[in-house]
Amino acid sequence: MPTSKKRSDCPISCSLDIWGDKWSLLIIRDLMYAKECTYGDFLKSEEKIATNILASRLLMLEENKLISKLDHPESKAKVLYKLTQKGIDLLPILIEINLWAEKYSDIPEDQKLMLKEVKKDKEAFINKHIKELSKEIP
Protein backbone atom coordinates (compact mmCIF):
# COMPACT_ATOMS: atom_id res chain seq x y z
CA MET A 1 0.00 0.00 0.00
CA PRO A 2 1.37 3.46 -0.86
CA THR A 3 2.78 5.40 2.04
CA SER A 4 2.12 8.86 0.61
CA LYS A 5 -0.53 10.99 2.27
CA LYS A 6 -3.26 12.84 0.42
CA ARG A 7 -3.03 16.62 0.55
CA SER A 8 -6.79 16.90 0.22
CA ASP A 9 -9.84 15.03 -1.04
CA CYS A 10 -9.85 17.01 -4.31
CA PRO A 11 -9.76 14.52 -7.22
CA ILE A 12 -7.18 16.60 -9.09
CA SER A 13 -4.94 16.86 -6.03
CA CYS A 14 -5.23 13.12 -5.32
CA SER A 15 -4.37 12.28 -8.92
CA LEU A 16 -1.41 14.64 -8.96
CA ASP A 17 -0.12 12.99 -5.79
CA ILE A 18 0.25 9.78 -7.82
CA TRP A 19 1.36 10.86 -11.30
CA GLY A 20 1.67 14.64 -11.22
CA ASP A 21 5.42 15.07 -11.26
CA LYS A 22 7.15 15.33 -14.63
CA TRP A 23 9.13 12.13 -14.26
CA SER A 24 6.17 9.88 -13.54
CA LEU A 25 4.30 11.06 -16.62
CA LEU A 26 7.42 10.58 -18.76
CA ILE A 27 7.79 7.01 -17.49
CA ILE A 28 4.13 6.40 -18.31
CA ARG A 29 4.65 8.02 -21.73
CA ASP A 30 7.58 5.72 -22.46
CA LEU A 31 5.52 2.67 -21.53
CA MET A 32 2.63 3.84 -23.71
CA TYR A 33 4.95 3.88 -26.74
CA ALA A 34 7.30 0.98 -25.96
CA LYS A 35 4.76 -1.22 -24.11
CA GLU A 36 7.58 -2.51 -21.88
CA CYS A 37 10.86 -1.11 -20.66
CA THR A 38 13.79 -2.09 -18.52
CA TYR A 39 15.40 0.23 -16.01
CA GLY A 40 18.17 0.86 -18.53
CA ASP A 41 15.65 1.75 -21.25
CA PHE A 42 14.26 4.54 -19.07
CA LEU A 43 17.77 5.85 -18.43
CA LYS A 44 18.29 6.19 -22.20
CA SER A 45 15.40 8.66 -22.68
CA GLU A 46 16.42 12.08 -23.91
CA GLU A 47 15.24 13.73 -20.69
CA LYS A 48 18.14 12.10 -18.77
CA ILE A 49 16.41 11.08 -15.54
CA ALA A 50 18.75 10.53 -12.59
CA THR A 51 18.91 6.95 -11.32
CA ASN A 52 17.73 7.83 -7.81
CA ILE A 53 14.69 9.68 -9.19
CA LEU A 54 13.92 6.83 -11.60
CA ALA A 55 14.07 4.23 -8.83
CA SER A 56 11.81 6.34 -6.62
CA ARG A 57 9.23 6.99 -9.34
CA LEU A 58 9.13 3.37 -10.50
CA LEU A 59 8.51 2.23 -6.93
CA MET A 60 5.79 4.83 -6.40
CA LEU A 61 4.06 3.96 -9.70
CA GLU A 62 4.23 0.27 -8.82
CA GLU A 63 2.88 0.84 -5.30
CA ASN A 64 -0.02 2.77 -6.81
CA LYS A 65 -0.62 -0.03 -9.34
CA LEU A 66 -0.03 2.06 -12.48
CA ILE A 67 2.82 -0.21 -13.55
CA SER A 68 3.83 -3.77 -12.84
CA LYS A 69 7.23 -5.38 -12.66
CA LEU A 70 7.78 -8.66 -14.52
CA ASP A 71 10.66 -11.10 -14.91
CA HIS A 72 12.76 -10.37 -17.98
CA PRO A 73 12.58 -13.34 -20.37
CA GLU A 74 16.26 -13.10 -21.33
CA SER A 75 18.00 -11.99 -18.13
CA LYS A 76 17.52 -12.80 -14.47
CA ALA A 77 19.36 -9.56 -13.62
CA LYS A 78 16.74 -7.41 -15.36
CA VAL A 79 13.04 -6.77 -14.94
CA LEU A 80 10.46 -5.46 -17.35
CA TYR A 81 8.06 -2.68 -16.44
CA LYS A 82 4.63 -2.59 -18.06
CA LEU A 83 1.53 -0.50 -17.64
CA THR A 84 -1.40 -1.95 -15.74
CA GLN A 85 -4.95 -1.18 -16.82
CA LYS A 86 -4.91 1.68 -14.33
CA GLY A 87 -1.84 3.09 -16.09
CA ILE A 88 -3.29 2.51 -19.56
CA ASP A 89 -6.36 4.48 -18.53
CA LEU A 90 -4.14 7.59 -18.45
CA LEU A 91 -3.93 7.55 -22.27
CA PRO A 92 -6.75 10.10 -22.77
CA ILE A 93 -4.98 12.49 -20.38
CA LEU A 94 -1.70 12.13 -22.28
CA ILE A 95 -3.55 12.76 -25.56
CA GLU A 96 -5.05 15.95 -24.15
CA ILE A 97 -1.63 17.11 -22.92
CA ASN A 98 -0.26 16.50 -26.42
CA LEU A 99 -3.11 18.49 -27.99
CA TRP A 100 -2.49 21.36 -25.59
CA ALA A 101 1.26 21.28 -26.32
CA GLU A 102 0.63 21.30 -30.06
CA LYS A 103 -1.45 24.44 -29.66
CA TYR A 104 1.17 26.33 -27.65
CA SER A 105 4.56 24.78 -28.51
CA ASP A 106 6.63 23.51 -31.37
CA ILE A 107 6.39 19.74 -31.35
CA PRO A 108 8.20 17.06 -33.38
CA GLU A 109 6.79 16.06 -36.74
CA ASP A 110 5.98 12.51 -35.60
CA GLN A 111 3.84 13.93 -32.80
CA LYS A 112 2.05 16.21 -35.28
CA LEU A 113 1.25 13.18 -37.45
CA MET A 114 -0.09 11.26 -34.46
CA LEU A 115 -2.24 14.23 -33.41
CA LYS A 116 -3.58 14.54 -36.94
CA GLU A 117 -4.92 10.99 -36.51
CA VAL A 118 -6.30 11.88 -33.07
CA LYS A 119 -8.21 14.85 -34.47
CA LYS A 120 -9.92 12.72 -37.12
CA ASP A 121 -11.69 10.69 -34.42
CA LYS A 122 -10.31 11.09 -30.92
CA GLU A 123 -12.55 8.51 -29.30
CA ALA A 124 -11.76 5.83 -31.89
CA PHE A 125 -8.02 6.58 -31.65
CA ILE A 126 -8.05 6.28 -27.86
CA ASN A 127 -10.18 3.13 -27.86
CA LYS A 128 -7.93 1.46 -30.45
CA HIS A 129 -4.76 2.22 -28.49
CA ILE A 130 -6.25 1.27 -25.14
CA LYS A 131 -7.29 -2.06 -26.66
CA GLU A 132 -3.77 -2.60 -28.08
CA LEU A 133 -2.11 -1.73 -24.78
CA SER A 134 -4.56 -3.88 -22.82
CA LYS A 135 -3.61 -6.93 -24.87
CA GLU A 136 -0.12 -6.61 -23.43
CA ILE A 137 -1.25 -6.93 -19.80
CA PRO A 138 -0.11 -10.27 -18.34
N, C-alpha and C positions, 0 to 999 in steps of 0.2 A: 504494500500500500504506500502511495506517495507520502512523503513527510512534509511537503510544503503546505503552508497554511494559506487559506483564502484571504484576500484583502477585504473582500466584501461579497455579498450575494449577487451582485450585478453579473449577468451572463457574459458580458464583454470582459469584465475584469477577471472572472473565473477562467475564461478561455485563454486570455492573455497570460495568466499564471502558468498555463501548460505549454503553449506554443508561441507566445508573443515576443520572444527575443529573436533577433535576426538569425542567430545560428540554428535554432530549432527549425525555423521555416526553411532554411537552406538545406538542412538535412532531409526534411520531408520532400522538398523540391527534387533533390537528387534521387530519392527513392521513387518518386513519381515517374521520372524519366528512365532510370536504370532498372527499376523493379527490385534490385537487390544490390547491396554494396558491402564491401568489407571496410574495416577501419581504415586501411590504407587507401581505399578508393576515395573516402571522404577527405582524407588529407591532401589528395591530388587536386581538389577543386580549386578554381582560380581565386576564390576568396581567401585561401590560406588560413584556415582555422587552426588555432593552437591545439596541441594534443590534449592539454588539460581541459580546455573548454569542450572539445569534442567528446571526451570521455564523460564529462559531466552531463552534457546534453543528451547523449545516447542513453545514459542511465535514466535520466528524468523522463525521456520519451518512452522508454521501455516500462518504467514504473507506472506511467499513465496510460499504458496499453495502446500507444499510437504506433509503436514498432515492436517487432519481435526479433529475437536473436535465435539463429538456427546454426546447426553444425555445418561447416563448410564441407562440401562433398569431396574436395581434393586435398584438404589440409586440416589436420587436427589442431594446428596452431592458430587457425583462423576461424572466424565466425562470419556468418552472413546476417545482415540486417535487412528486414523487409517490413513494409507497411502492413498494419493490421487493417481490418475494415474501418475501425475508428480513424486511423490515419488516412486511409483512402477517401473517407468522407470529407476531408479537407480540400479535395480537388476543386469544388466550386469556389471556395475562398481564394485559392491560388489563381484561378482563372480571372476572378474579379480584380485581384491585385495586378495581374498582367494587363488587363484592360485599362486600369487606372494609369499604370506606368506608361503604356503606349500613348495615352492622351497627353501626358505631361513630361515625357522623357524621350530621349533617343534610345531605341531598343534594337537589338540585333535583327538582321533580316530573317533568320529562321524563326524568331519569336513573332515577327510581323506576319509571316506565312501561317503560323499556327493560329494566330488571332483572327486572321482572315477566315479560316475554317470555323472558328468559334462563332464569329458574327453571322455566318450563314444560318446556323441553327444551334444556339448555345446549349439548349437542353439535350439535343441529340448528341452533340459532341461530348458533353459531360457524361451522359449515360453510357455511351460507347466506351469511354476511357475508364469509367468506374467498373464496368463489366470486365474489361481486359485486365485491369489491376486486381480485381477480385478473384480472377481465375488463378492468380499466382499465390493466393493465400494457402498455406499448408493445411 
